[in-house]
């Protein structure tokens, strides 16, 4: 699995990198066929009071790219919400892949019997 963590208007500290890695671990535990992961952490400076922290991730799995983004005032909260969204999408993708293969196997058994 290739992993790229980069920052836009932000320096990716070792603590941030470690936090993202621990959160990604949960996603890869659900689905181990991940080819490539690109994480982009951004600070958008709109006005003094309206600073937004944005986290984006592109997860490449066999046959599909999953893109998720989340914005929040706190970068760690944005990462948490982002990983929750990503986890749901990965589980949904995994279910689709498994259901598809399961249905094919059932059809073959029915035709053979």
N, C-alpha and C positions, 0 to 999 in steps of 0.2 A: 504494500500500500504506500503510495506516494502521498506525502503530507506537506502542504505549503501554508504557512501562517504569515500573513503580512498585514501591515498597518498603513493607513492613509491618514496623514496629519496626526500620526500617533506612533510612538515607539513601542514595539512589542517587547515587553519586559519578560524576563524568565518566569516571573509569577503568572503573568497573563498566558504565556505559552503553556505552562504546566496546568493551569486551570482549564484551558481549551482541551488539552490532551486528556485530562481526567473525564471531562464531559463527553468527549468523542468516544471514550472507551465503552460507555454504555451503549452507544449506537452500534459500534462494531461488535459488541457482544450479541446483539440481536441478529445481525446480518454480517457474515464474515466474507462475503464476496465483493468487498469494496476495492475498487481499482485505484482511485485517486480522490484526494480531499483537498479542496482549496478554501481556506478561511480568510476573509478580509474583514478587518476591524477598522472602523472609520469614526472620526470625530467630525461632526458637522457644526461649524460655528456660525449659526444664523445671527443671533443677537446675544448679548451678554447673558440674559436669563434663559434663552431658548437653546441651550447647548444640547444636541442630541448625539447619543452614542449609537452607532449602528454596527451590527454584526451580520455578515453574509457567509453562507457556506454553499459550495457546489460539491456535491458528492457524486462521483461517477461509479456506477455499478454496472455489471454486465448487462448491456442492452438498454441502459437508461441513465440520464443525468437528473439528479434531484437538486433543485435550487431552493434555498430558504433564506429569507432575510427578516431581521427584527430590529426595531429601534426602541430605545429607552433612554431615560436620563442617566442611568447608571450602566456602565459597560458590562459589569458582571451580571446584572439582571437581564440585559439584552442577550448575553451569551446563554444564560439559563433558559430563557424563553425560546431562543433559537434552537437549542438542543432538544427541547421538548417537542417543538414542531417537527424537527428533523427526525426524531425518534418515531413519531406517529407516522410520518411519510414512509420511513424505511420499513416499519412493521406492515404498513398497508401494501407496499411493494412486495415484500416477502410473502404475504398472504396470497397476493395475486399469482405470484410465480408458483407457489406450492399448490394452490387450488387448481391451477391450469394442468400441472403435471398429474395431480391426483385424479382429475376428471378423465384424463387420457388413459390412465391405468385402469380405471373403472370400466371405461368403454371397451378396452381390449379384453378384460375379463368377461364382460357380458357377451361380446361377440364370439369368444372362444367357447363359452359354455352353452 
